[in-house]
Amino acid sequence: MAEVEKTEVTASTWTSRRGFFTYAGWTIFLGTTLAFMAKTFSFTGFFFPKVLFEPSKKFPVGYPADFPDHGVVTLKARRVFIVREGNNFSAISMVCQHLGCAVHWTEEKGIYECPCHGSKYYKDGVNFAGPAPRPLFHFDMHLSDDGKLMVDTSTIIERVTVLTI
Amino acid sequence: MIPDLKKVIELITGNEIWKSVFRHSYEDTPRNRVLQIVGNVWMHIHPPTVRKESLNISYTFCLGGLTFFIFLFETLTGILLMFYYTPDVNRAYADMIDLSNNAAPFGRLLRNTHRWAGHAMVITVCFHMLRVFLTGAYKSPRQFNWVVGVVLLVLTLLLSFTGYLLPWDQLGYWAITVGTNMAGATPFAGYQGPFADLFGFTIDNDIRFALLGGTSIQAPALLRAYVWHCIALPSLAGGLIMLHFWRVRKDGFSGQL
């Protein structure tokens, strides 16, 4: 009887060969699993692509003379309005500051309106009605070497800044 | 010459193949009745004895059962739809229109019932939750099953949300725009949310980016919605439904049931 008890104690101790390999095996298995799970679900892990196939944030929109004076031109695919006031140009984002819908220019009212939740903005992008918390973004503009207007949507500039040609 | 029916039946049911599948005869004997219950595949879901009170439909209105039925229906129609739908920005909308024009047999029926049943599942799961709340069925010892149920509610809403983008139409596109922008305002996770500056979240490294696979809704977002909708979320929901039923069975029905 005493012999049996002694054997049991030895086998269950982690200092035995079997105990050591049991602990080592589980540690390696769980550690590897945990490491892979962590890399999969963590910040900048599997669900964060390293390469993006998205349209360029810098693009030409046309020659300055093509834009009507005091007019708002809608570039739907680029999600940007080009507003001209005499020699001053500005590029205003179409993306509503509330929840990201595309606002549209209403010519007869002279304002931008969002179809989703009814936010309204003046011609210069300043919000005055609806849930929008701040004015529409204004993007950086410059002239390219061949005289075209260029818009850079990666650079947000102050609302009062315009490109004068 | 007419073959002897008893001999034909004996030939079919007497061989080893039949006996390996069906363990007892269909004859109505007390022993077979017990075997039908004890050896049943639904043994774990359904109790061997049912109390008279539990036949009262107005206590549960079978809302959980209805939700489960709709889940099975969605799985069935969803698998059939997958044969004719491509999660590609150039194909998705056209495939959906083709299905609606019966380009495949039962195409319109499949697509429309899949969509309506999706709406219905959100409704039945909410009413099921309301019933459980009103009858106090969430109380001890069923607290854990209430929690499982809440997770299942969230999974139902997520299934509904991811399925919304798949037709790649204006309705789904802007719904996902709004929904993922709300995710972008999550505290400690979104680039527009509180503490975004503290943790350095920008538009290309926050939770919204991980959901869309990009900074705007493009092809990766459609593919991600498809995989979540067709594989990940149904698998999670299926596992939790099993857990849910198992707990109902072990904790017993609430009330007089």
Interface residues (C-beta under 8 A of the other chain):
Chain A: F43 T44 F47 F48 P49 L52 F53 E54 L99 G100 C101 C116
Chain B: W174 T177 V178 T180 N181 M182 D204 N205 F209 A210 L211 G213 G214 T215 S216 Q218 A219 P220
